[in-house]
Amino acid sequence: HVQLVESGGGSVQAGGSLRLSCIDFESRLGHCMGWFRQAPGKEREGVGASYIGGGSTYYADSVKGRFTISQENAKNTMSLQMHNLKPEDTATYYCARTPICGPTWYEAARYAVWGQGTQVTVS
């Protein structure tokens, strides 16, 4: 059954912006939502994470200052706002859920629930 649904992927020129959204249909408020990406030939990489409904936020060094995770008005919806996109940001982006973010938020194996992924292409 559907648990997480993503949207907002597309194509954008370098330096542009794009916003991804993730809906948690189970409304696990207080759980951690992580964002990951995977490009062809590369391993899955943690982008950032934050708590559904608000809380501590974490970012990978590669996106710090450019990407922002935020809570939407709907309590079960989180957004990943991406600015100053670079070609190396091109990947399939996924949202995922785990009870606690913590210092190992970037470990994909800790996340049991995943969205379907949405493609982001930067040229």
Order of alpha helices (4+ residues) and beta strands (2+ residues): beta-beta-beta-beta-beta-beta-beta-beta-beta-beta-beta
